[in-house]
Amino acid sequence: MEFWNEFCVYLCEVKFRITDCEKESMARCGVISTDHGEIETPVFMPVGTQGTVKGIHQRDLAGDARAQIILGNTYHLFLRPGLDVLRGAGGLHRFIGWERPILTDSGGFQVFSLTDIRKLKEEGTEFRSHIDGSKYLFTPENVVDNQRMIGADIMMAFDECTPYPADFAYAKQSMERTLRWLTRGLKRFDETIPVYDYSQAFFPIVQGSIYPELRKQSAEETVAANCPGNAIGGLAVGEPAEQMYEIIHLVNEFLPKEKPRYLMGVGTPVNILEAIDLGVDMFDCVMPTRNGRNGSIFTRDGKINIKNEKWKNDHSPIEENGASFVDEMFSKAYLRHLIMSKEMLGAQISSLHNIAFYVWLTGEARAQIKKGTFSIWKRKMIEQLSNKP
């Protein structure tokens, strides 16, 4: 598409190289290079919405959890602490004391979830703050400006996250608006430079709900933008898992193999393994910390509800099948006691364990891809994860 040609000069030095592929599937390993370090893929990115992965110290994120990259959210950071504060600190990395890469969501999902306090129009989205009701307008252009100020290594285009269910006519209208916004956002990205002393990349987002023809159109036009990576949005919002996998497979037939593919907001451990099988490289989800705070613990042998009475006198480690993800001094009985008592340490331990589990899962997937045994391991792992300890 000719209209993209004038928008394809980038300052960004974010690069991707594929290191290994599995013959039995579309699974692959790669390395994303940024000015804040390299990211081995497939990778799970803990969600640090407001400059913090809830309940987890940055030292533990880099240590026990071994997180390579975290997320921030433009909507929340824009409201609190505000762009002036972040600029004064020298960007989000310095503000939160995180020296590794950061990706920022554009805030599109958060804005569109404010159904009762936002107004969608071609210019952008007018919304009221969930904090104090003050009114703001997010546009494809100022969302780029905001992310320049935040200073993420990878920034996302402003899109409309199509709700589910949506009829074909609305999904088409929504998808086409996202493409028009991409044109404007990419133009602003190319007209501006980073605020800080490192490069940034701009990733667009494929939309189209559950409709194959819309996803195909969105993917083709998104790929034509020739950005250094691409994302798949609008999934894991209520559609059946099998339908989600069908859409991922379809979209990945169009997304370039030589660029990273980011599946936004997905998902369960099984979702992640299936998506890796389909050629996805990057994942994020709030599930590890959100579930952890509520006593839901992910393990190699299935998910545990630590609030159940059966764990009251179980003094075995939280993770028994292999090395523990947190200090072995913490037993199931102790963690249950903390969660039931609503002690902050309970949420901290369970969240750290779950994040470390997700990072381990994608790391082990990398190891299995390199050995050529991913498909066999995946089938066994999914069977184990379906257990109910």
N, C-alpha and C positions, 0 to 999 in steps of 0.2 A: 504494500500500500504506500503510494508515493508520498502521502501527506506526513509520514513518519520521518522521511529522509532528513529533513532539516533539524530533527530533534535528537540525533543519534550520536552526538559528541559528548563524552563523559569525562569528568574529572576523576571519577572513581577508580581506585586501584584494586577493588575487590575482585578477586579472580577465583576460578574453580577448576580443579583438575580431577579427573576420575582415575583412581588407582587400581581398583579391582571390580570385576563384574562376575556374577554367578550365572552359569550357563542354563540352569534350570528355571530361572525366573528373571524378572527385570531388576532384581536387587543389585545395588552397586555401592561401593565405597568411594569416597572422594575427600578432597581437602579444599575448604574455602579459606583463602588468604585475605586477611584484613590488616590494617595498620595496628590493630590491637592484638594481633596474634592469629594463629591458624585454628580452624575448626574442622575436626574430623567428622565426616558424615557416614552413615545416618547419625543424626544428633537430636537429642531432646533438649529443648530450651526452657528452663524454669521461668515461670511468669512472675516478674517483679513489677507489677502494675504501677505502683506509686513510688518506685525507686527502692522497693524492698520485696524480696520473696518472703511472703508472710511467715514470721516465726523463725526465720533462719538467718544467722549471722553470715556476712560475706565470707568470713574466714572458713566457715563450715561448708558454704557453697563451693568454694574453690578446693577445700580439703576433702572431707568425707564424701561429699556429693559429687565431686569432680566435674562440676558444671563448666562447660567450655564457653558458653554464651548465655546471657539472660535477656529477657524482654522488659521493656518499659512501655507505658501507654500514653500516647500523646494527649488524649482527653483528660486523664487524671492529672498528669504532670503539668498541663496547661493551667488547670484550676488550682492545684496545690503541688508544689510550693510556688509555682508561677515561673514564667520564662525569665523574668528579671533575676530571680534568685539563682536559677541554673546558669545564666550567663555570668553572673558575678562569681560563681564557683568555678567557672571554666568548663562547664558542661556536666552532663549527668555522670560520666565516669568519675570525675573528681569529686562531685557532690556526694556520691554514695561510696566512694572508696573501692571501685571495681576496675581493675586494670585490663580485664579481658573484653572481648567484643560484646556489643549490645545491639539488639534489634528493637525498633519501636513500631508498634501498630499505629496506624494513622488516627485511630479513635473512631473510625467509621462504625464499627460494631457497637461501641458504647453509645454513640450518639443515636444510632437507629434503634437501640433498645429503649431509649427514653420516649416511648410512643406518645405519652400524654403531654410531654413538655418540649416537643421539637416540631419544626415545620420544614418539610422537605420541598426544595424548589431547585430550578436549574442552576442558579448561582451557587448554591451550596445548601447547607443545613443550618437553620436557625434553631437554637435550643436554649433552654434555661438550665443553669447549673443545678445539679441535685443537692448542692451544699447550701446555697443561699438564694436560689431563684434568679440570679443575675443572668442577663441575656447576652448571647454570643452568636457569631456566625462562623462556621467552618466552611471553607471553600477548598477546592483542590490546590489553589495557589498558597493560601496562608497555612495550610497543613504542612506543605513543604517547608515554608519559612519556620514554622514551629519546630519541625524536626531538625532543621539546620541548627536552631538555637539549642535544642536538647542535646544534639551531638551524637546521635546513634550512628554506628558503623553501617547499618542497613536500615533504611527507612521504607515504609510502605505507602503506596498510592492511596489516596482517599477514594473509597468505593461505597456503594450502597450494598449493605449485606441484606440480600433478599430474604424475607421471612419465609418460614415453612409452616403450613403449606401456602403456596401462591399459585394462582392460575397462570396459564401460559402467557396471556396478554400482559399481566403485571410483571411477570418474570422477565419478559422480553423488554419491556419499558425500563425496568431496573437495570438489566444488563447493559442496554444501550447507553443509559445515563452513566454507568460506570466507565464505559469506553470513552465517552466524551470527556468525562472528568480526568481520565488518564491522559488524554491529549493535552489538557490544560496543565495538569500537575507535572508532566514530563517537561513541558516547555519551561515552566518555572524552575524546575530542577536544573535544566541546562543553562538558564540565564543567571543562576546564582552560584556562589562558591561556599565551601564549608566555613563556618564561623571559627572553628578551631584548627589546630595544626595537623589534621589527619583527614583522609579521604572518606567519602560516604557513597553508598550505592542506593539505587532506587529500584524497588521491586513492584511490578504491577500485580493485579489480582484478577484471576479468572472467575467470573460469576455465571449465572444462568440456571440456578436452582437445579431441579432434577430432570430438565429437558435436554436430551442429547443434542438436538440441533442448535439450541442456544449455547450450550457449553462449547460445541464445536466452533461456532461463530466467535464467541468470546475468546477462546484459546487462539484461534488463527489471528485475530486482530491484536491480541495482547502480544503474541510472539513477534508480530511485525514491528512492535516498538523496540525490539532488539536491546532489551535491558539485560543486566548481568545475571539476573535470576528471576524466577516467576513463582507466583503463589496461587494456590487453589483455595478459594474462600467459599463461604455459604454452605458448608457441609457440617455434619454432626449437629444439626439444628432440629432434629426430630425425625428425619427420614430413616427408613430401615437400613441396617448396616449393609446388606447386600446391594442395595441401590447406591449407597455411598461408594462402595468398591467399584461398581460399574462405571460411575461417573469419573472416579480417579483414573481408572484404566483408559477410558475414552480421552480424557484431557491429556494424559501423559503420552498419548500417541501423537499429540501435536506439540507439546512443550519440548524444546530442544534437549537432547540427551547431554549435551556438553555444558549445560547450565543447571545450577541447583534448583530443585523443585521443593517448595515449602507448602505443606498442608496445614492450614491454619486452624487452631483450636481443637485438634484431634489428638488424643482421645483416650480410650481404654488401652491397656497393654496389648490386647488382641487386635484392636484397630490399628495400632502402630505397626505391629508385625505384618499384618496383611498389606498395609500401605507401603512398607519397605519392599515387600514382595512385588509390588506394582511399580516400583521405581521412584518412590518419594525419598527425599534426603533430609528434610528438616521438619520438626514437630514442636508444637507447644500446647500446653493444656493446663488449666487450673486444678484439674482433678487430683493430682498428688497432694497438694497442700489443703485444698478444700475438704477432700475426703479424710485426710489425716487429722485435721482439727476436729472432725466428728467421729473419730474412732475407727475409721475404715483403713485397714493396713494392707498394702499390696505385698505379696511374697511370691517366691518362685513356685509355691504349691497352692496358689490361689489367694483370694482376698479374705481377710479376717475381719470380723466385727469384734473389736477388742472389748466392747461393752458386754458381750455375752458372759453369762455366769460361768461357763466352762473354763474361762481363762483366769478365774479368781485366784486359784492356787497353782497355776502353771508357771513354774519358775525357770522354764527353759528360755533360751534367747528368742527374741522376736522373729528372727530369720534363722531357721535351723538347717535348711538345705543349702549348704555351702557357707562361705564367709558372710558374716553379718554386715549389714550396711551401716550400722551405728555400733557404738561400744557394746560389747557382749554383756557388760554389767547390767544392762537394762533388760529385764525379763518381761514376759507377757503379763504376769501378775502385777508387776510394778507399773507398767504402762497403763494397764486397765485401772489401777488405783488412781493414777494421775488424771486420766480422762474422766473418770467418774467423779472425781473431786473438783473437776474444772480447774486444775492447776495449769499454769501457763507452760510448765515444762512438758506436760503431756502433749500439747499441741506442737511444741518445738521438736520433741523426739519423733513423733509420728510423721510430721511433715518432712523432717530431714530424712527419715527412713524411706518415705515414699519417693521423694525426689531422687535419692541415691538409687533406688530400685529402677526408676525410669531411665536414669542415666546408664545404669548397668545394663539394662535391657537393650538399649540402642548400641552400647559398646560391645556387648556380646554378639549382637547381630553383625556388627562390623567384623569381628573376629571370625565368625562362621562364614561370612561372605568370602573373606580372604582365603579360608581353607576349602571353599567350594562345597560346604556342607550346610548352607543356610536353610535350604528347603526342608531337609530332613530334620534339622534342629527346630525349625519353626513349627512343624507339625507336632513334634513332641512337646514343645514349650506351650503351645496353645492348649494342648490336652491337660498339661499340668495346671495352667492358669485357670482352667474351667473347674478345678476342684473346689470343694467347700470344706476347708479344714475345720 
